[in-house]
């Protein structure tokens, strides 16, 4: 991976170069067009912002993210620009407001260069379910970059931007980060405001950063995180970005290895990398502890009940009545609804709406939704127990490395199982980061995942930094 | 109803009078041009999130405490999912299985008997927009009402006649207005009522199948719709038919209830906990403070009026019919120092004028001190009672002070004996035969002479002085 634009540290010290860096960035994106990472460019907006940030220099303004160029997944709102969610139903829709996370990044001097491809409404694990066509893996064009935030992962992996925003509901940032060989952090639920993120599974969604390293992910998290009066579920947990950045780990940690995450179904090379990393961390002075998270095995099932239940309600507003796609041949109100939604949503979205509607229906609610809520608490309970014994948990991010385009698109269950190691953190609301830690025999990246207790985002990133150092030696 | 009994339960929706909407900062106001009081949040745009307005909780708490309900320290919001163009998110934020409060009751007095109607629950929710069906068959939508805070007050099925339902609604309306949480305007829809009603033979243990009647936009409408539906149900049962569970819409002009067009499937709102909002937490200190600061309630105030001012209960009830009227009366009682007379003035003239002018007490143009001044003029005999009433009417018409009206329009009562005697003599001279009859024993003609004297002085003569003079002249 080579960065196609000047490093942000350089631009921070040479803000006068920002306007030309933006042009370089736009050219690089143009050259990388076949990857299909971007779906809308915000060229004029970025140029304008570059001049503004360059001019703000010397006026004593605090711009901690000055020099950083970012891409944003096209399910996060920026006023006056596309918010397609890669769906026909919102194809030409423009947002009336800006997401809190984006507004905070821009206020800190970051430049948003464009909106990236995704699985429709963030539903998918391959970036294939999109009206814009699939995004390609930058190292092997026949493969998927992972999803749903595939476009953002590729934008960072291909060196087109310094960092990017995705959203992680069941692994939609960590899984593509692992596939593409970049860092992907799902913050603690509530750490980053969801205001402006198009809702999929509201109790699971978090806006989440991609970066080439844990330091940059930390910077983006600190700036965009914190309490937001527009989001009742955002946590009043203090967030400030220390000028020196992420500090090195000062203490010896107890690192848990959950045995259930290393059993059958895991690609052997990935298991090997996880164990290598574990040994490396042990050598660096940390303690390894084998732990058990028995309920994590139920996480994918529980996730696909709860996330689809919430989605079936969250996506009800796209009905052709007020904005977005409407099937004009429809005559009755009922037909406007059914035809617009049938024509506006893709297959996977329709499948999940049906599933979610079903599990909430009278007579099935207790058997599915309510039971799933109970198991969700058990999954959380597992983690709380574990964090009584260990400080962080080390696990694989994905069961396989990047698979081929088309390989799983007609097999939803196989696709859903891509999320087997990532959904537990969303259900528990805990932070988790995927850090690149090796490659398989096809030279495809392998990511390892570090999970920590609620609000330990900084700690898991510190561990991530250690792994980055180890990886350099592996 | 004869050998049948009806069972009635009401669901009342009251729009709370908060400054802003339930989950966004748009103004909560009626009557603005369509779709002007909206924002991305209440329009349910992609990416928005609701944030609860605390004032909504505070107003709901006042109402719950006033009916003696238990406000739960924790409750939660749920989503009620259904599709309709005036529901922009495709779901309504409401409360399902953990409502804001449960219990409480409303005391009624109907046709002389007292009855207590239990309240099952009060929960919080947001209003939907307003669909307006056009003559050409199209429907247009005004989203100003989207997100207006509502409380839904669900009664137990404790009412058995349309009159009780009317009394219950009157009581709810009085209460929400009294507490300043809702203006109670049924025409504008700030207070709405749906009714559930069933009938069964007297003495039968089992209730009949209930139907739901909607779309009544006045308290009278509710009463009529219920009377209609009860009669219809009895007719069906008498004819050997069975009642089916259904929703009927009341047609106010035709005075009939029509079955709502059947939906293709039965309603399944797929309620589930609203993940975008945190639990509603009401700390006990907060509930205690609101309870402590709660205004004196209508019933308590009525009783106090009886005890403190020695009023008849019927009078006290009229005065406590509305908080503004009760406040006006009490201020007038204090200012004038004569609670009973104050009660007569308010119950009589003030309420009559309000009714004539179709306005409420807040816009009653005569201040308490001006009315007390007028009462004082009667007390000191400068004005007759009827003169004072005329002055009051003139004050309303002209907006001028009682002083200037009395002086400039000649309402002052005269006690000048010479002046009155002069008129009295003229009257006696005018009716010689009546004088003879009086002197020969027809003493009840005395009132006639007084009346004529008063008439001749345009009511300005002090009747007491006039009587004394006439007594003397006729003896």
Interface residues (C-beta under 8 A of the other chain):
Chain A: X76 X77 X83 X85 X90 X93 X95 X96 X97 X99 X194 X195 X196 X197 X198 X199 X201 X202 X203 X229 X230 X231 X232 X233 X309 X310 X312 X313 X315 X316 X317 X318 X319 X321 X322 X323 X333 X334 X337 X357 X360 X361 X362 X365 X369
Chain B: X40 X43 X44 X45 X46 X47 X48 X49 X50 X51 X52 X79 X81 X83 X85 X88 X89 X90 X91 X264 X268 X270 X271 X272 X275 X276 X277 X278
